[in-house]
Amino acid sequence: MLRAATRDIKFKLPDEYQKTETKAKPEQALHTKESSLIMARVSHERYKNIVKCAVPKHRLNPVLMMFRRENDDIQVIDDSNMSSPGDWVLVRRDDSIPDEDVKHRLERVVYQYGKYIDPLTNRRTLGLYYDDDMTHLERIKVDL
């Protein structure tokens, strides 16, 4: 008899707990939406002439009070197919594109994946050493 009585009792939660909040997709950063030039990294190719790029940003985590790196994903038109995954590219906003999802056009490849150039000396780097220094170091090893 007691068991049957407890089945009929329904607990009602306060209104605060009944509200279910769905996490909305975070909005793109202001610099991604309105800037005319953006530096982005090509993540992978989506269509024939459209690539998906990741624009890095730093968002404040309110619990930890630290900035975390996150990416805004944008679609970019690459007419000449000059980019490959991993490249850092310069992207320009173009309002003349009829597609509503694609609002940017690839301007040029700044750094190719794996071929990094030091901006101060304009020499190619391989880790900690320059490419010129590596050939010089190899010659010294052979001479010894």
BALOBA-1460 file (C-alpha; in Angstrom, 3 decimals):
// residues 144
<rec num="1" residu="m" x="0.000" y="0.000" z="0.000"/>
<rec num="2" residu="l" x="2.843" y="2.339" z="0.833"/>
<rec num="3" residu="r" x="4.571" y="1.607" z="-2.438"/>
<rec num="4" residu="a" x="1.516" y="2.511" z="-4.468"/>
<rec num="5" residu="a" x="1.190" y="5.789" z="-2.616"/>
<rec num="6" residu="t" x="4.768" y="6.830" z="-3.397"/>
<rec num="7" residu="r" x="4.279" y="6.170" z="-7.106"/>
<rec num="8" residu="d" x="1.503" y="8.713" z="-7.307"/>
<rec num="9" residu="i" x="3.593" y="11.463" z="-5.717"/>
<rec num="10" residu="k" x="5.195" y="13.645" z="-8.358"/>
<rec num="11" residu="f" x="7.944" y="16.016" z="-7.464"/>
<rec num="12" residu="k" x="7.774" y="19.412" z="-9.040"/>
<rec num="13" residu="l" x="11.013" y="21.243" z="-9.688"/>
<rec num="14" residu="p" x="11.227" y="24.999" z="-9.248"/>
<rec num="15" residu="d" x="11.000" y="27.065" z="-12.423"/>
<rec num="16" residu="e" x="14.725" y="27.838" z="-12.272"/>
<rec num="17" residu="y" x="15.622" y="24.181" z="-12.797"/>
<rec num="18" residu="q" x="12.992" y="23.469" z="-15.424"/>
<rec num="19" residu="k" x="14.429" y="25.918" z="-17.905"/>
<rec num="20" residu="t" x="16.746" y="24.087" z="-20.231"/>
<rec num="21" residu="e" x="19.303" y="26.320" z="-21.803"/>
<rec num="22" residu="t" x="20.677" y="25.232" z="-25.110"/>
<rec num="23" residu="k" x="24.174" y="26.402" z="-25.760"/>
<rec num="24" residu="a" x="24.169" y="28.595" z="-28.804"/>
<rec num="25" residu="k" x="27.016" y="28.458" z="-31.254"/>
<rec num="26" residu="p" x="29.500" y="31.187" z="-30.288"/>
<rec num="27" residu="e" x="29.372" y="34.149" z="-32.570"/>
<rec num="28" residu="q" x="32.261" y="35.037" z="-34.779"/>
<rec num="29" residu="a" x="34.624" y="37.619" z="-33.391"/>
<rec num="30" residu="l" x="34.180" y="41.197" z="-34.521"/>
<rec num="31" residu="h" x="37.487" y="41.205" z="-36.395"/>
<rec num="32" residu="t" x="36.337" y="38.192" z="-38.436"/>
<rec num="33" residu="k" x="33.040" y="39.764" z="-39.428"/>
<rec num="34" residu="e" x="34.043" y="43.291" z="-40.340"/>
<rec num="35" residu="s" x="37.754" y="43.391" z="-41.163"/>
<rec num="36" residu="s" x="38.755" y="43.797" z="-44.756"/>
<rec num="37" residu="l" x="42.004" y="41.782" z="-44.389"/>
<rec num="38" residu="i" x="42.372" y="38.663" z="-42.221"/>
<rec num="39" residu="m" x="45.232" y="36.245" z="-41.668"/>
<rec num="40" residu="a" x="43.887" y="32.666" z="-41.587"/>
<rec num="41" residu="r" x="45.075" y="29.070" z="-41.752"/>
<rec num="42" residu="v" x="43.633" y="26.742" z="-44.392"/>
<rec num="43" residu="s" x="42.138" y="23.743" z="-42.603"/>
<rec num="44" residu="h" x="40.919" y="21.662" z="-45.530"/>
<rec num="45" residu="e" x="39.373" y="21.972" z="-48.956"/>
<rec num="46" residu="r" x="35.597" y="22.007" z="-48.968"/>
<rec num="47" residu="y" x="34.568" y="22.327" z="-52.612"/>
<rec num="48" residu="k" x="36.453" y="22.796" z="-55.849"/>
<rec num="49" residu="n" x="37.135" y="26.532" z="-55.467"/>
<rec num="50" residu="i" x="36.075" y="27.044" z="-51.837"/>
<rec num="51" residu="v" x="38.362" y="26.270" z="-48.903"/>
<rec num="52" residu="k" x="37.624" y="26.317" z="-45.201"/>
<rec num="53" residu="c" x="39.918" y="28.564" z="-43.163"/>
<rec num="54" residu="a" x="40.369" y="28.951" z="-39.418"/>
<rec num="55" residu="v" x="40.878" y="32.459" z="-38.024"/>
<rec num="56" residu="p" x="42.541" y="32.277" z="-34.581"/>
<rec num="57" residu="k" x="41.083" y="34.333" z="-31.734"/>
<rec num="58" residu="h" x="41.401" y="34.436" z="-27.954"/>
<rec num="59" residu="r" x="38.237" y="34.119" z="-25.869"/>
<rec num="60" residu="l" x="38.076" y="34.739" z="-22.111"/>
<rec num="61" residu="n" x="37.039" y="31.759" z="-20.000"/>
<rec num="62" residu="p" x="35.031" y="33.365" z="-17.161"/>
<rec num="63" residu="v" x="35.592" y="30.472" z="-14.739"/>
<rec num="64" residu="l" x="39.359" y="30.284" z="-15.053"/>
<rec num="65" residu="m" x="39.812" y="33.970" z="-15.944"/>
<rec num="66" residu="m" x="42.239" y="32.953" z="-18.681"/>
<rec num="67" residu="f" x="42.217" y="33.477" z="-22.418"/>
<rec num="68" residu="r" x="41.861" y="30.345" z="-24.540"/>
<rec num="69" residu="r" x="42.648" y="30.109" z="-28.209"/>
<rec num="70" residu="e" x="39.667" y="29.310" z="-30.394"/>
<rec num="71" residu="n" x="39.092" y="29.473" z="-34.107"/>
<rec num="72" residu="d" x="36.421" y="31.105" z="-36.240"/>
<rec num="73" residu="d" x="35.765" y="29.007" z="-39.324"/>
<rec num="74" residu="i" x="35.111" y="30.879" z="-42.553"/>
<rec num="75" residu="q" x="34.704" y="29.788" z="-46.148"/>
<rec num="76" residu="v" x="36.979" y="31.432" z="-48.682"/>
<rec num="77" residu="i" x="36.958" y="31.435" z="-52.481"/>
<rec num="78" residu="d" x="40.274" y="30.245" z="-53.941"/>
<rec num="79" residu="d" x="39.975" y="30.798" z="-57.702"/>
<rec num="80" residu="s" x="43.527" y="29.853" z="-58.656"/>
<rec num="81" residu="n" x="43.816" y="26.818" z="-56.299"/>
<rec num="82" residu="m" x="47.098" y="28.118" z="-54.902"/>
<rec num="83" residu="s" x="46.501" y="27.066" z="-51.275"/>
<rec num="84" residu="s" x="46.853" y="23.691" z="-49.610"/>
<rec num="85" residu="p" x="45.912" y="22.519" z="-46.094"/>
<rec num="86" residu="g" x="48.146" y="24.039" z="-43.417"/>
<rec num="87" residu="d" x="49.061" y="27.199" z="-45.359"/>
<rec num="88" residu="w" x="48.726" y="30.638" z="-43.746"/>
<rec num="89" residu="v" x="46.875" y="32.904" z="-46.161"/>
<rec num="90" residu="l" x="45.757" y="36.506" z="-46.424"/>
<rec num="91" residu="v" x="41.999" y="36.795" z="-46.925"/>
<rec num="92" residu="r" x="40.104" y="39.850" z="-48.137"/>
<rec num="93" residu="r" x="36.399" y="40.501" z="-47.552"/>
<rec num="94" residu="d" x="34.490" y="40.736" z="-50.830"/>
<rec num="95" residu="d" x="30.881" y="41.938" z="-50.844"/>
<rec num="96" residu="s" x="30.343" y="41.215" z="-54.535"/>
<rec num="97" residu="i" x="30.131" y="37.431" z="-53.973"/>
<rec num="98" residu="p" x="26.532" y="36.248" z="-54.514"/>
<rec num="99" residu="d" x="26.764" y="33.300" z="-52.072"/>
<rec num="100" residu="e" x="25.553" y="34.165" z="-48.560"/>
<rec num="101" residu="d" x="27.884" y="31.679" z="-46.788"/>
<rec num="102" residu="v" x="31.045" y="32.784" z="-48.585"/>
<rec num="103" residu="k" x="32.069" y="36.377" z="-47.938"/>
<rec num="104" residu="h" x="35.856" y="36.290" z="-48.388"/>
<rec num="105" residu="r" x="38.320" y="35.816" z="-51.234"/>
<rec num="106" residu="l" x="41.875" y="34.473" z="-50.928"/>
<rec num="107" residu="e" x="44.396" y="37.174" z="-51.772"/>
<rec num="108" residu="r" x="47.758" y="35.415" z="-51.390"/>
<rec num="109" residu="v" x="49.595" y="32.651" z="-49.564"/>
<rec num="110" residu="v" x="51.823" y="34.165" z="-46.864"/>
<rec num="111" residu="y" x="53.493" y="30.995" z="-45.500"/>
<rec num="112" residu="q" x="53.364" y="27.621" z="-47.180"/>
<rec num="113" residu="y" x="53.066" y="24.620" z="-44.889"/>
<rec num="114" residu="g" x="56.548" y="23.449" z="-43.943"/>
<rec num="115" residu="k" x="58.383" y="26.287" z="-45.735"/>
<rec num="116" residu="y" x="58.721" y="29.000" z="-43.111"/>
<rec num="117" residu="i" x="60.680" y="32.193" z="-43.748"/>
<rec num="118" residu="d" x="62.048" y="34.378" z="-40.972"/>
<rec num="119" residu="p" x="60.471" y="37.844" z="-41.447"/>
<rec num="120" residu="l" x="63.533" y="39.672" z="-40.092"/>
<rec num="121" residu="t" x="66.219" y="38.054" z="-42.233"/>
<rec num="122" residu="n" x="64.074" y="36.717" z="-45.123"/>
<rec num="123" residu="r" x="65.859" y="33.368" z="-44.870"/>
<rec num="124" residu="r" x="64.205" y="29.951" z="-44.805"/>
<rec num="125" residu="t" x="64.269" y="28.268" z="-41.396"/>
<rec num="126" residu="l" x="64.442" y="24.617" z="-40.409"/>
<rec num="127" residu="g" x="63.553" y="24.511" z="-36.729"/>
<rec num="128" residu="l" x="66.169" y="26.509" z="-34.850"/>
<rec num="129" residu="y" x="68.621" y="26.830" z="-37.747"/>
<rec num="130" residu="y" x="68.544" y="28.569" z="-41.097"/>
<rec num="131" residu="d" x="68.692" y="26.542" z="-44.284"/>
<rec num="132" residu="d" x="72.026" y="28.200" z="-45.224"/>
<rec num="133" residu="d" x="73.537" y="27.306" z="-41.850"/>
<rec num="134" residu="m" x="72.574" y="23.644" z="-42.212"/>
<rec num="135" residu="t" x="74.518" y="23.264" z="-45.451"/>
<rec num="136" residu="h" x="77.467" y="25.057" z="-43.822"/>
<rec num="137" residu="l" x="77.318" y="22.777" z="-40.761"/>
<rec num="138" residu="e" x="77.223" y="19.683" z="-42.979"/>
<rec num="139" residu="r" x="80.334" y="20.869" z="-44.829"/>
<rec num="140" residu="i" x="82.167" y="21.391" z="-41.537"/>
<rec num="141" residu="k" x="81.257" y="17.849" z="-40.384"/>
<rec num="142" residu="v" x="82.624" y="16.349" z="-43.588"/>
<rec num="143" residu="d" x="85.871" y="18.353" z="-43.356"/>
<rec num="144" residu="l" x="86.525" y="17.168" z="-39.775"/>
